[in-house]
Amino acid sequence: MLLKFTKMHGLGNDFMVVDLVSQRAKIFPDQVRELADRNFGIGFDQLLIVEPPTDPDMDFKYRIFNADGSEVEQCGNGARCFARFVYDKRLTSKKTINVETRGGNIQLNLTDDGVTVDMGVPHLLPESIPFIADQQQEKYLLEVEGDAFSIGAVSMGNPHGVLLVDDVDNAPVDSLGPKIENHERFPNRVNVGFMQVVSRNEVRLRVHERGAGETLACGTGACAAVVAGRLQGLLDEVVDVHLPGGTLKIQWAGEGKPVMMTGPTARVFEGQIYL
Ligand SMILES: N[C@@H](CCC[C@H](N)C(=O)O)C(=O)O
């Protein structure tokens, strides 16, 4: 079958976006891997699927697949692109859009500055991340091949570990990232952020994403980094997170409050492909 799609990105974190409200298709994990291939396929970090909601109070269901074919709970940059996609394709005329995801319901607001997403309340209990630990702490000691690393652990619907580094340009993202991603204390694997605190309102961040490797930006990673930094008393409520692909504005008032993320979206091209 011929499947129409749109190629989009949020700060260089790139997506194939497919409307399965107006089209019918079933996309299997091995097909996701083939489509994600940057040499033999379309090339993307995540596949985003727009479906009708199962909950009548929601406008859409939003499904996310990593480049390795795994279906995941949440994607922040994807959420902004999702909002732009459903509005531009006239699947909705609303500028405030309620969406169900595997990681919980989120609200997307289209504004003149881009899209602001209410990413929901972060989960901090180890079992809800999931992370193996006796009790909730601001940071945990994680042993990797004989070395101990101090790590914050946060779920934004999807799991994140956050390490503080002095210089993000020289952080061991490629070497340490995959080891922590697959660490036995993170039973569902984990996204790994390396954060350099510049000031109380500014950080630099690189993220090794679960199932995709290092990306140019990670929206949930930016939210998790600010939550981890706030819990350690290092950051104020509003923080500019500078990622290799650009900057996200993250706001978090503290425990029990939702994280707000604002950033841009871009449409790259429209395409169609035989599945
Ligand atoms: N790029 C995303 C996160 C995508 C999912 C992630 N790799 C996972 O496995 O949880 C973002 O912008 O949040």
The ligand as an ORCA input file, in Angstrom:
! r2SCAN-3c Opt
* xyz 0 1
  N      13.104     12.521     21.223
  C      12.143     12.390     22.225
  C      12.108     11.157     23.041
  C      11.791      9.923     22.194
  C      11.607      8.651     22.977
  C      12.830      8.200     23.708
  N      13.913      7.859     22.828
  C      12.477      6.998     24.594
  O      12.841      5.882     24.263
  O      11.847      7.211     25.639
  C      11.789     13.671     22.923
  O      11.900     14.743     22.286
  O      11.301     13.634     24.051
*
